[in-house]
Structure formats: structure tokens, C-alpha cells
């Protein structure tokens, strides 16, 4: 009996480093914030509109958005797959990307945007919906691409707003020193 116990402990110890190696590295709160947040030279209102636009263009269905608090949540549509479990029967499993964004005004011309992407997995069976598990997405490329798209959207929107602002100032009357107004 001791031989079998010793053998199973040894096999468990040999498999443990392999199982630990597969686990994704944990990020410190500061490292996670550096991955998920960027300061943008814009206002909160402009950043909010750009984030909304990028998320919708990326296929996210906005579930909630509040400009006052700066919070946006959304879920991307995906297709489920049919599953079978011996104890519960047939069911459905679905993975969906979920995003939340927080936009805050740091200074009059500096807004901070923090994005959080997770992969949600929902399983259901003949007895109803099961538990939803979430796994954070920690790939720097995902966040880099999202912030590049937000910056591009801000740039395009600034270019679209610039002609309207110069046209409005060109039409405004100018007062001269003699007291007459020129159109």
C-alpha cells in the first residue's frame, strides 16, 4: 500500500509544475492598470463618444452607457455550440467577449480611458441556464488595437469638427475700434 501511495505522490509532484506552467501569469494591480488604461488629450465627452463608436464598430452590443459616470458595458454576439453531458443531457455552451469602459476627466484637456475585456462562458442544459464564468483577456495586443482605434476615431472626429468651427467664426461679426460692425 505504501508503494502505491508513494508512486501516486511522485506522479502528482511531477505533473504539478506542468499544471502550474499552463496557468496564465497574474498581473499586479499596477501592471493591469498600465495594460488597460490610457490618458488621451481630449475631453471626457469626446472620449466617451469615440469609445462608444469603436465598441459598436467592433461588434459590441452596448448594454449600458452613462456619460455622467463615464461607464459603458457591452457584449459581442457569438454563436453557441451544442454540448452533451451524461448527467444533464443536451445543452448549449457559448463564449462571448464582454467589455466595460470607464472614462474620466483628469484635467480640462486630458481624459483617462480604462478598458476591461473578458471572455464570458455561459452553459445551459435541459434544466436551465448554468453558471457564467469569466476569464480576463490580458493580451496587450487587444488593448493596443482598441486604443489605436479610439485615437483614430478622435482624430477623424476632430477633423470633421474643425471646418464647422472655422466656418462659424468666419460668419461671426467683427467689431472694429470705430464702433462699427463688419460682417
C-alpha positions in Angstrom: 0.0 0.0 0.0 2.8 2.4 0.8 4.4 1.7 -2.6 1.2 2.8 -4.3 0.9 5.9 -2.2 4.5 6.9 -2.8 4.1 6.3 -6.5 0.9 8.5 -6.7 2.6 11.3 -4.7 5.6 11.2 -7.1 3.4 11.3 -10.2 1.5 14.2 -8.7 4.6 16.1 -8.0 5.9 15.5 -11.5 2.7 16.8 -13.0 2.4 19.8 -10.7 5.0 22.0 -12.4 3.4 21.3 -15.8 -0.1 22.3 -14.5 1.3 25.4 -12.9 3.1 26.4 -16.1 -0.2 26.4 -18.0 -1.8 28.9 -15.7 -1.7 32.4 -17.0 0.6 34.8 -15.2 -1.1 37.0 -12.6 -0.6 40.8 -13.1 -0.2 43.2 -10.2 -2.9 45.8 -10.0 -0.5 48.5 -11.3 0.6 46.3 -14.3 -3.1 45.6 -15.0 -3.9 49.3 -15.0 -1.0 50.1 -17.3 -2.3 47.5 -19.7 -5.9 48.7 -19.6 -5.7 52.5 -19.3 -4.5 55.4 -21.4 -4.6 59.1 -21.0 -5.9 60.9 -24.1 -5.6 64.6 -25.0 -9.3 65.2 -25.3 -12.4 65.9 -23.2 -14.4 63.3 -21.4 -17.4 63.9 -23.8 -15.3 63.4 -26.9 -13.6 60.3 -25.4 -17.0 58.8 -24.4 -18.3 59.2 -28.0 -15.2 57.7 -29.5 -15.2 54.7 -27.2 -18.9 54.1 -27.9 -18.3 54.3 -31.7 -15.3 52.0 -31.6 -17.1 49.4 -29.5 -20.1 49.4 -31.8 -17.9 49.2 -34.9 -16.2 46.2 -33.3 -19.5 44.3 -33.0 -20.3 45.0 -29.3 -23.9 45.5 -28.4 -24.0 48.3 -25.8 -25.9 47.1 -22.7 -25.5 50.3 -20.6 -23.9 53.7 -21.1 -23.9 56.7 -18.8 -22.0 59.8 -19.8 -22.2 61.3 -16.3 -20.4 58.4 -14.7 -18.4 57.5 -17.8 -19.3 53.9 -17.7 -20.0 51.8 -20.8 -20.7 48.0 -20.8 -21.2 45.8 -23.9 -21.3 42.2 -25.1 -20.3 40.9 -28.5 -22.6 38.4 -30.3 -21.3 34.9 -30.8 -22.8 31.6 -31.7 -23.3 28.8 -29.2 -22.5 25.1 -29.7 -24.4 22.0 -28.7 -23.0 20.0 -25.8 -23.9 16.7 -24.1 -23.4 15.7 -20.5 -24.1 12.2 -19.3 -25.9 13.5 -16.2 -27.8 16.6 -17.5 -28.3 15.6 -21.1 -28.0 18.0 -24.1 -27.2 21.7 -23.5 -25.6 24.7 -25.1 -22.3 26.4 -24.5 -21.4 29.9 -25.6 -18.4 32.1 -25.2 -18.9 35.9 -25.5 -16.5 38.7 -25.3 -17.6 41.3 -22.7 -16.2 44.8 -22.3 -16.5 47.6 -19.8 -15.1 51.0 -20.2 -14.6 53.8 -17.7 -13.9 57.4 -18.9 -13.0 60.2 -16.5 -11.8 63.8 -16.9 -8.3 64.2 -15.4 -7.6 67.8 -16.4 -9.6 70.2 -18.6 -7.9 68.7 -21.7 -6.9 65.2 -20.5 -9.3 62.2 -20.3 -8.4 58.8 -19.0 -10.0 55.7 -20.6 -9.8 52.3 -19.0 -11.0 49.2 -20.8 -11.6 45.8 -19.4 -12.1 42.9 -21.8 -13.2 39.4 -20.5 -14.4 36.2 -22.2 -17.6 35.1 -20.6 -18.7 31.5 -20.9 -22.4 30.5 -20.4 -23.5 26.9 -20.3 -27.1 25.8 -20.2 -28.8 22.4 -20.1 -32.3 20.9 -20.1 -32.7 22.3 -16.6 -31.9 25.9 -17.5 -29.0 28.3 -17.6 -25.9 27.4 -15.8 -23.2 29.5 -14.3 -21.4 32.1 -16.2 -17.6 32.0 -15.9 -15.4 34.9 -16.9 -11.8 34.9 -17.9 -9.9 38.2 -18.2 -8.3 38.9 -21.6 -4.7 40.0 -20.8 -3.3 40.1 -24.3 -1.6 43.5 -24.7 -2.3 43.5 -28.5 -6.1 43.5 -27.8 -5.8 46.7 -25.7 -3.2 48.3 -28.1 -5.5 47.8 -31.0 -8.5 49.2 -29.1 -6.7 52.3 -28.1 -5.3 52.8 -31.6 -8.9 52.7 -32.9 -10.1 55.2 -30.3 -7.2 57.6 -31.1 -8.0 57.2 -34.9 -11.7 58.0 -34.2 -10.8 61.0 -32.1 -8.6 62.3 -34.9 -11.3 61.8 -37.5 -13.9 63.5 -35.3 -11.6 66.4 -34.7 -11.1 66.8 -38.4 -14.8 66.7 -39.0 -15.4 69.3 -36.3 -12.7 71.7 -37.4 -14.3 73.0 -40.6 -17.6 73.7 -38.8 -15.7 75.7 -36.1 -13.8 77.8 -38.7 -17.0 78.4 -40.7 -18.8 79.6 -37.6 -16.0 82.0 -36.7 -15.8 83.3 -40.3 -19.5 84.2 -40.2 -19.4 85.9 -36.8 -19.5 89.8 -37.0 -16.2 91.5 -36.1 -16.3 94.7 -34.0 -13.9 97.5 -35.1 -12.3 100.2 -33.0 -14.6 102.8 -34.5 -17.7 101.1 -33.1 -19.0 99.8 -36.4 -19.6 96.1 -37.0 -18.3 94.4 -40.1 -20.0 91.1 -41.4 
